[in-house]
Every structure is written in structure tokens, then in C-alpha cells.
């Protein structure tokens, strides 16, 4: 796998994504040298959620159905409540998640984003974290849930909430850079 400067990273999201959980990793990864694409179900801009109300429009680079997973070294799944709840019911989005997991590519999920890992049946035996309100979902899916800002188990990185975004982004950058 290429190092950070040759890495392409995919972020999948839809309306209601916790804005900072998409924009912070996207911007941090770009600043570190990765090429980052945002894919949405429609391929159009989406509306972020900014903590307690609707936030900004966030541009998309492509439609999730048009993603060639082989082009990417890592997948980032931001949270918010609405975003992962919609995406875990989207067969195309879940197909992308499954492909990354089965290909042993890096998968990073923050906040409620691990719901997609629960849906993908990818939690059993993993050490993980998430937003506290979905702890039981993650544990019921077989994970060893821990209350830490960022956790990496194999090729899966999880984080708890927007306060943990600096550590979350740094761990993704570190994992991609270690691959060089």
C-alpha cells in the first residue's frame, strides 16, 4: 500500500452527517498529503449537521455507486445520528463498507459511524469505541467496547465524538504513513 502522499481516501456520507466529523478528517488528510474524495448517495452536495442544528452544504466528488474501491487505501465513515442511520440501510454504501473490510483496507469510523460496522458484522472480537449511546449496539455485535479517544484494532480505527477528531485524524494519517 502506498504512503500518505500517494494514498487516496474515501469518505462516504449523506445529509445529516456531523459536519466536523467529515470536514476535519478530510482537511487533515489533505493537509498531510492524501487525496480525499467525498462520495454521497446522489453524488450531489449534502447538508451537514452542526452539533444542534443544520450546518453547511458539503460538496461531493462522486456518487457512492460510482466508487471503484480498488482506487482507495482507506475509508472514513463520519457520524452524526442521521448519517450512519441512513447509510446502514443503503445497500450500495454497505457494499462499499464490506469491500473495504474484506480487502483488509483501512476503515475509520467516528461517533455513530460504527453503526455501519455493526451492520457489516465486523465488530465480533474487535476492541472498539464509539459514541456512548451506541455502546450497547457495538457490544451486542461482539466488540470489546472501551472508552478511549481513538482505538485501532487491526485495520479498523474507531473514535468517540467530535472532541476526539484530532486524535482520530492523526491515527488515520499515522496508519497511512506507516504503510509507506
C-alpha positions in Angstrom: 0.0 0.0 0.0 1.3 3.5 -0.8 2.3 6.0 1.9 0.2 9.0 2.8 1.3 11.2 -0.2 0.2 8.5 -2.6 -2.9 7.5 -0.7 -6.4 8.1 -1.8 -9.0 8.1 0.9 -12.8 7.8 0.5 -15.3 9.4 2.8 -19.0 8.2 2.5 -21.7 10.4 3.9 -25.2 11.7 3.4 -27.4 14.5 4.6 -27.2 14.9 8.4 -23.6 14.0 8.7 -22.0 15.6 11.8 -20.2 18.3 9.8 -16.9 18.4 11.7 -16.7 14.6 11.6 -16.5 14.9 7.8 -14.6 18.2 7.3 -11.9 17.7 10.0 -10.6 14.3 8.8 -11.0 15.4 5.2 -9.0 18.6 5.7 -6.4 16.9 8.0 -5.8 14.1 5.5 -5.5 16.5 2.6 -3.1 18.7 4.6 -1.0 15.5 5.2 -0.8 14.8 1.5 -3.6 12.3 0.8 -6.1 12.7 -2.0 -9.6 12.6 -0.4 -12.9 12.1 -2.2 -16.3 12.5 -0.6 -19.0 10.2 -2.0 -22.7 10.7 -1.4 -25.7 8.6 -2.4 -26.7 11.1 -5.1 -23.2 12.4 -6.0 -24.5 15.8 -5.1 -23.6 18.1 -2.1 -25.1 17.2 1.2 -26.2 19.2 4.2 -24.2 18.8 7.4 -25.4 18.8 10.9 -23.5 21.2 13.2 -23.9 19.9 16.8 -27.5 21.1 17.3 -28.8 22.4 14.0 -28.3 22.2 10.3 -24.9 23.3 9.1 -23.2 23.9 5.8 -23.5 22.3 2.4 -20.6 19.9 1.8 -19.6 19.2 -1.8 -19.4 15.7 -3.1 -16.8 14.4 -5.6 -18.8 11.4 -6.7 -21.8 9.1 -6.2 -21.3 6.1 -3.9 -22.4 3.8 -6.7 -19.6 5.1 -8.9 -16.8 4.3 -6.4 -14.1 2.0 -7.5 -13.0 0.7 -4.1 -9.7 -0.5 -5.6 -8.7 3.1 -6.1 -8.6 3.8 -2.4 -6.4 2.9 0.5 -8.8 3.9 3.3 -12.5 4.5 4.0 -13.7 7.1 6.6 -17.2 6.9 8.0 -18.2 10.0 9.8 -21.0 10.0 12.3 -23.9 12.2 13.5 -27.1 10.3 14.2 -28.8 10.8 10.8 -25.9 10.0 8.5 -25.0 6.4 9.7 -28.6 5.5 10.3 -29.4 6.3 6.7 -26.2 4.7 5.2 -26.5 1.4 7.1 -29.8 0.8 5.3 -28.2 1.8 1.9 -27.2 -1.4 0.1 -24.7 0.3 -2.1 -23.0 2.1 0.8 -22.9 -1.1 2.8 -21.3 -2.9 -0.2 -18.5 -0.3 -0.1 -18.0 -0.9 3.6 -18.0 -4.7 3.1 -15.5 -4.4 0.3 -13.0 -2.3 2.4 -13.3 -4.7 5.3 -13.0 -7.9 3.2 -10.0 -6.4 1.3 -8.2 -5.6 4.6 -8.1 -1.9 3.8 -8.1 0.7 6.5 -11.6 1.6 7.8 -12.0 4.5 10.2 -15.4 5.3 11.9 -16.2 8.0 14.4 -19.1 8.7 16.7 -22.2 6.9 15.4 -20.2 5.8 12.3 -19.5 2.3 13.9 -23.2 1.5 13.3 -22.1 0.7 9.8 -19.5 -1.7 11.2 -22.3 -3.3 13.3 -24.4 -3.6 10.2 -21.4 -5.2 8.3 -21.0 -7.7 11.1 -17.4 -6.5 11.6 -17.3 -6.0 15.4 -17.0 -9.5 16.8 -13.8 -9.9 18.7 -12.6 -6.3 18.0 -11.6 -3.7 20.5 -13.6 -0.6 19.6 -15.1 2.6 20.8 -18.0 4.8 19.6 -20.4 7.4 20.8 -21.5 6.3 24.2 -25.2 6.0 23.2 -24.4 3.1 20.8 -22.1 1.3 23.2 -24.6 -1.5 23.7 -25.1 -1.9 19.9 -21.3 -2.3 19.5 -21.0 -4.7 22.4 -24.0 -6.7 21.3 -22.3 -7.1 17.9 -19.4 -8.7 19.8 -16.9 -5.9 20.3 -14.9 -5.2 23.4 -16.0 -1.6 23.8 -13.6 0.8 25.5 -14.0 4.5 26.5 -10.9 5.9 24.7 -10.5 8.8 22.3 -9.2 6.5 19.4 -8.8 2.8 19.1 -7.1 0.8 16.4 -7.7 -2.9 16.1 -6.2 -4.5 13.0 -7.2 -2.2 10.1 -10.2 -0.7 11.9 -10.0 2.7 13.7 -12.8 4.0 15.9 -13.3 7.1 17.8 -16.0 8.5 20.2 -17.1 12.0 19.3 -16.1 15.4 17.7 -13.8 16.2 20.7 -11.6 13.2 19.6 -11.2 14.3 16.0 -7.6 15.5 16.3 -6.6 12.0 17.6 -8.8 10.3 15.1 -7.3 12.1 12.1 -3.8 11.7 13.5 -4.3 7.9 13.8 -5.5 7.7 10.2 -2.5 9.7 9.0 -0.2 7.5 11.1 -1.7 4.3 9.7 -1.5 5.5 6.1 2.1 6.8 6.6 3.2 3.6 8.2 2.2 1.8 5.0 5.0 3.5 3.1 
